[in-house]
Amino acid sequence: MPASSIDTFLACSVMIALVLSAIVGTTGILHPYLSGLTYENHVERHNQLAKYLLLTTGEPPEWGHLSEAVPYSFGLASANSFHPYELDIDKVSRLNNESVYSITYPQLLESFGARDVALKIEIGTIFDFSVELTSTSGGDNETTYNFEFMTEKSGLPVSAQLRGYVIVKDHVQSMISSTSSTGNGSANVTIPNSTNGTTLLVAFAETKPQIMAFNVYSFGHNSSTPKPNGTFMRLSPLDFVLNASFSYSDEEILRAYVFTYNYYFNLTKISGDNQTAEYSLPRLLDSSPMILVLTGFNGTFSFAEWVSYPQLPLEIGADLSKSNVVSFTYIVTINYAFYDFTIKCGGVTFDYVQQRTD
């Protein structure tokens, strides 16, 4: 299938999902405790459970941005939403166990209330976007890095427009490229040798408005191999505030940034000590995930830590690999952008069924 057909499929899938969402509405959702759904129609029962999770806010409705709150009724919908399948950015982020504000799977299951069902939730971008550093050429004053990109969906190529940013210490520069009908693209990035240290390429790929993927590639510019992300700081965004928890007491933050497909800004520090720092995040209308980057030093070692907001991709739930499973995939919106939301339900004996709502 050519890339143009894949692009059309992605766009049509989103439009169909939105139309069906508007027709269904929240009034057609069954509460998990409703009776009348028997073993024979367990697939429909689990479908209703999944929709209930997506179309209700939970209790309290604003539990997502209340950092200490554990919902006593589980739901991921935005309390301020005017459209079905619009999820709250903070409720989603709190499902990621890398966040200091995360809720656990037992807490999720207890608040969901369907005790006979095991769940697994996966949220990620609609298509895949990979980045590879293929070559480096050095000069007296600058070094050039060549990157290759691949955009695809289920192994089939997707053409996309690419935008990126190279960050090293307090140096930022932009990059523009694209992938062709084969899903392949490339770009050269030139960095002055007057700087050095852990360097990030923050890249976004957009195939249709609001359909976007991202990737962050770390490498050393005139320096040793970078440490894995999260070595020096645990970054946790919530309620448009970024919390940075230091791993070492002698860490120093040099710069804090937010990147989206169309914009980037310096972040404003609002509090901090030798263990933590907090930064205010702008409420941008760009239909793009935010990539939050902090650069700094641990002694003489230069680091660059990052996190996405919403904090994706994520998985939470039971290991259902040895269970019979019903799986549903929906297209949802989070902060104006579209994502894949997959929920798998197990716990009873039936053959594996997979259904996609689009």
Buried (B, 14 or more C-beta within 10 A) or exposed (E): EEBEEBBEBBBEBBEEBBEBBEEBEBEEBBEBEEEEBEEEEBBEBBBBBBBBBBBBBBBEBBBBBBBEBBBEBBBBBBBEBEEBBBBBBBBBBBBBEBBBBBBEBEBBBBBBBBEEBBBBBBBBBBBBBBBEBEEEEEEEEEBEBBBBBBBBBEEBBBBBBBBBBBBBBEBBEEBEBBBEBBBBBBBEBEBBEEBBBBBBBBBBBBBBEBBBBBBBBBBBBBBEEBBEBEBBBBBBBBBBBBBBEBBEEEBEBBBBBBBBBEEBEEBEBEEBEEEBBBBBBBEBEBBBBBBBBBBBBBEEBBBBBBBBBBBBEBEBBBEBEEBBBBBBBBBBBBBBBBBBBBBBBBBBEBEEBEEEBB
